[in-house]
Amino acid sequence: MHRIKALLSALAITIATVAAWIGLTAPAQAATCYWYSGQAGTSSNCDNRDPDALGSACGSDAQTVKSVTLKNIYTGATNKFVLDLRYSGNCRTAWARLRNADGASPADNAGCTVWIHRNSDGQEYSKRPPASTYGVSIWTNVVYDADVTSYARAYCDTGTAEYEGRTANW
């Protein structure tokens, strides 16, 4: 009897080791996001959290659902700044990402700022790159947007020109 228990125990350890080795472990779980009771469209447990902190399941299905290139506010010319509205269907969250963003320069510019905006209640979160950085990607914290819409917007002051843009709602 002791011999059978020892054999079964060794077999269980072997199976667990092989399963982990070939990737048969449980998949990463998405964050469980929800509206607070009685506050649908206005307040969630996932609001104002970094999308990376919500777990790999939220980031693994993230997609860019809208994208625009920022335009000069006076001439309409485009520049290197690309604004994305990102969305995770697993977590039902949205956030804004600005690619090629510049940080403020003490000499002559205010740099870039990116915002995510939830339409149902006007909730916004923003992000700026560190000062004196150039060509970096930045993203906002998320808004939970189950059954509501959101958009991304951005503004960049390069010192010699100002650029802005806004995505369509998603």
Sequence and secondary structure as in RCSB ss.txt:
>XXXX:A:sequence
MHRIKALLSALAITIATVAAWIGLTAPAQAATCYWYSGQAGTSSNCDNRDPDALGSACGSDAQTVKSVTLKNIYT
GATNKFVLDLRYSGNCRTAWARLRNADGASPADNAGCTVWIHRNSDGQEYSKRPPASTYGVSIWTNVVYDADVTS
YARAYCDTGTAEYEGRTANW
>XXXX:A:secstr
 HHHHHHHHHHHHHHHHHHHHTT S         B TT TTT BTTTT  GGGG HHHHHT EEEEEEEEEETTT
  EEEEEEEEEEETTTTEEEEEEEEE   BTTTB EEEEEEEETTT  EEEE   TT  SEEEE   EE TTS E
EEEEEEE SS EEEEE    
